[in-house]
Amino acid sequence: MVPVAPTQPISAAEETRKLTQAIAKHRSEIRIYPFVAIGDEAASGKWDDYVRGHADGSLFHLSAWLNAVETTFGHTPRHLVAIRDGDIVGVLPLFEIKSMFGGRMLVSVPYAVAGGIVANERAVVDVLWNRAREMGEEVGANFIDLRSATAQVEGLRLVQGYSGFQKDLPAQPSEVLAWLPRKARADARNARKKHRLTVEFNRRRTPDVWRLYCRNMRRLASINYPFEFFERLVDGFGDDAIVQVVRKDSYIIGGLISFRFERTFLPYFVGCDERFNRCNTNHFIYMTAMERAVELGCTVFDFGRTRRDNEGSHNFKRFFGFEPTPLEYQRYVYPGKAMPNLTPSNPKLQLVRQIWKHMPVSFCKVAGARLSRHLPG
């Protein structure tokens, strides 16, 4: 018979310590849950509070944007929320899009310049990303797009080609004109003094802005979003949605819809009647938007993103004194899947784009609204 060594007795203190460690380990686990933005105000409020309190949160992570995308375009929400000890420690807004051009994809966030993972720490990023990648496999996605300003997922390749433009605003609205570069200042001043353009801020002018926006998009050979998207965003963001129109005499010749996120002001949908270009309408729109931003207590003007190959937009923003910063979007393409080129610079689209410019605006409004469901912006 083999002798058995006597076991050492465990003290009550040691038992308590081990039990406490086990409970702590269990409580510190990061658990991932699906999040549906619509239908639960309390949950949406907690999501939004987390986004607003995080340095990486953006306007496009908020439930108002997610709701507008879902109800307008019908994309399937696949949002993820990370919970630890009962608190949100990370979110990933994500939509499944079934596109006739790009196949099935997961995008964070469609029709937006920002998105991606917002998380407290690297471990949370990893858990959210792993779950998103698993989800993509489950639904048969071709790729996942993360539109974050700075890269989040280690080892995931960057999508080159986009720049962001941000600049600190002056302290007083009366200082905006002098704050602009010399040539931009002269053009904006002429719009106000010489051409006597006036501005009106009025949410009821949303249809006017959409009409001019559609006219702009046709001229640029790009598709427009549906009016319902504008309407739902303006309603969803309430006082944080700023609608303005510009008049020459009694005629509305320009319009802009902007959004306020914390202390940042984001002009987003713009349209101008090109027959009045001599009046420097664009310059006046953005100067008055900057003045309004300062009035509302904003300290940063976010001029949005621009493709680096879009020299016209790039140069216009630099003309206003904004310098580009590369955006570190990331993309994961599943093995064996192809990545379609959905950008306007795709050579295969050039003939179609030239034809689009000459189609009636009424046709483009309807066709663009339908096609936009298949192109996530």
GIWOZI-V120680 format. One record per pair of residues at least 12 apart in sequence whose ideal C-beta (glycine too) atoms are under 8 Angstrom apart, sorted by the first residue. I is the first residue (numbers start at 1). J is the second residue. Records with the same first field share a line. If there is no record, write none. Layout:
# GIWOZI-V120680
I: J, J
This chain:
# GIWOZI-V120680
27: 84, 85
28: 84, 85
29: 84
30: 82, 83, 84, 89, 90, 123, 124, 127
31: 82, 83, 84
32: 80, 81, 82, 83, 127, 128, 131
33: 80, 81, 83
34: 78, 79, 80, 81
35: 47, 77, 79, 80, 81, 91
36: 77, 79
37: 63, 66, 67, 70, 77, 79, 93
38: 67, 70, 71, 77
44: 63
46: 88
47: 63, 81, 88, 91
48: 62, 63
50: 88, 91, 118
51: 91, 118
52: 262
54: 118, 120
56: 116, 117, 118, 119, 148, 149, 150
57: 118
58: 112, 114, 115, 261
59: 112, 114, 259, 261, 264, 266
60: 93, 109, 112, 113, 114, 115, 147
61: 91, 93, 109, 114, 115, 118
62: 261
64: 233, 236, 237
65: 109, 112, 233, 236
66: 79, 93, 109
67: 232, 236
68: 229, 232, 233, 236
69: 95, 109, 110, 111, 229
70: 95
71: 228, 232
72: 225, 226, 228, 229, 232
73: 110, 111, 229, 372, 373
74: 373
75: 95, 96, 97, 110, 373
76: 95, 96
77: 94, 95, 96
78: 94, 95, 96, 106, 132, 135, 139
79: 91, 92, 93, 94
80: 92, 94, 128, 131, 132, 135
82: 119, 124, 127, 128
84: 124
89: 119, 120, 121, 124
90: 117, 118, 119, 120, 124, 125, 127, 128
91: 117, 118, 119, 128
92: 108, 116, 117, 118, 128, 129, 132
93: 108, 109, 115
94: 106, 107, 108, 109, 132, 135, 144
95: 107, 108, 109, 110, 376
96: 139, 141
97: 110, 374, 376
99: 342, 374, 375, 376
100: 374
101: 340, 342, 374, 375
102: 142, 340, 342, 374, 375
103: 141, 142, 337, 340
104: 139, 140, 141, 142
105: 141, 142, 143, 144, 145, 376
106: 132, 135, 136, 139, 141, 143, 144, 145
107: 144, 145, 147, 376
108: 144, 145, 146, 147
109: 147
110: 376, 377
111: 225, 229, 372, 376, 377
112: 147, 377
113: 147, 164, 304, 305, 327
114: 147, 148, 149
115: 145, 146, 147, 148
116: 146, 147, 148, 152, 330
117: 129, 146, 148, 152, 153
119: 152
122: 154
125: 152, 153
129: 152, 153, 156
132: 144
133: 332
136: 332, 334
137: 334
141: 334
142: 333, 334, 337, 338, 339, 340
143: 331, 332, 333, 334, 337, 339
144: 331, 332
145: 159, 329, 330, 331, 376
146: 329, 330, 331
147: 327, 329
148: 328, 329, 330
149: 164, 327, 328
150: 328
151: 328, 330
152: 330
153: 330, 332
156: 330, 331, 332
157: 330, 331
158: 328, 329, 330
159: 329, 330, 331
160: 326
161: 307, 308, 309, 343
162: 305, 306, 307, 308, 326, 327, 329
163: 305, 306, 308, 314, 324, 325, 326, 327
164: 302, 303, 304, 305, 324, 325, 326, 327
165: 302, 303, 304, 305, 306, 317, 322, 323, 324, 325
166: 264, 300, 301, 302, 303, 322, 325
167: 300, 301, 303, 321, 322, 323
168: 299, 300, 301
169: 265, 290, 293, 294, 298, 299, 300, 301
170: 294
171: 294
172: 294
173: 291, 292, 294, 295
175: 294
176: 287, 290, 291, 294
177: 189, 287
179: 321
180: 287, 320, 321
181: 319, 320, 321
183: 319
184: 283, 287, 319, 320, 321
187: 280, 283
188: 280, 283, 284, 286, 287
190: 280
191: 279, 280, 281, 283, 284, 287
192: 284, 287
195: 248, 278, 279, 280
196: 248, 249
197: 246, 247, 248, 253, 279, 280, 281, 284
198: 246, 247
199: 244, 245, 246, 247, 284, 285, 288
200: 244, 245, 246, 247
201: 242, 243, 244, 292
202: 243, 244, 245
203: 234, 241, 243
204: 243
205: 243, 244, 245, 252, 255
206: 230, 231, 234, 243, 257
207: 227
208: 245, 252, 255
209: 230, 243, 244, 245, 255, 256, 257, 269, 270, 271
210: 227, 230, 269, 271
211: 271
212: 252, 253, 254, 255, 271, 272, 273
213: 230, 255, 269, 270, 271
214: 271, 361, 364, 365, 368
215: 271, 273, 274, 361
216: 270, 271, 272
217: 364, 368
218: 356, 357, 359, 361, 364, 368
219: 274, 357
221: 344, 353, 354, 356, 357
222: 344, 353
223: 356, 364, 367, 368, 371, 372, 375
224: 364, 365, 368, 369, 372
225: 269, 368, 369, 372, 377
226: 369, 372
227: 369
230: 257, 269
233: 257, 259
234: 257
237: 259
239: 260
240: 259, 260, 261
241: 257, 258, 259
242: 257, 258, 259, 260, 265, 289, 292, 296
243: 255, 256, 257
244: 256, 257, 258, 285, 288, 289, 292
246: 281, 284, 285, 288
248: 276, 279, 281
252: 273
253: 272, 273, 275, 276, 279, 281
254: 270, 271, 272, 273, 276, 281, 282, 284, 285
255: 270, 271, 272, 285
256: 269, 270, 271, 285, 286, 289
257: 269, 270
258: 289, 292, 293
260: 293, 296, 298
263: 297, 298, 299, 300
264: 298, 299, 300, 301, 302
265: 289, 290, 292, 293, 296, 298, 300, 301, 302
266: 302, 304
267: 286, 289, 301, 302, 303, 304
268: 304
270: 282, 285
272: 285
282: 316
286: 320
289: 301
301: 322
303: 317, 320, 322
305: 327
306: 324
307: 343, 344, 345
308: 324
309: 345
310: 345
342: 375, 376
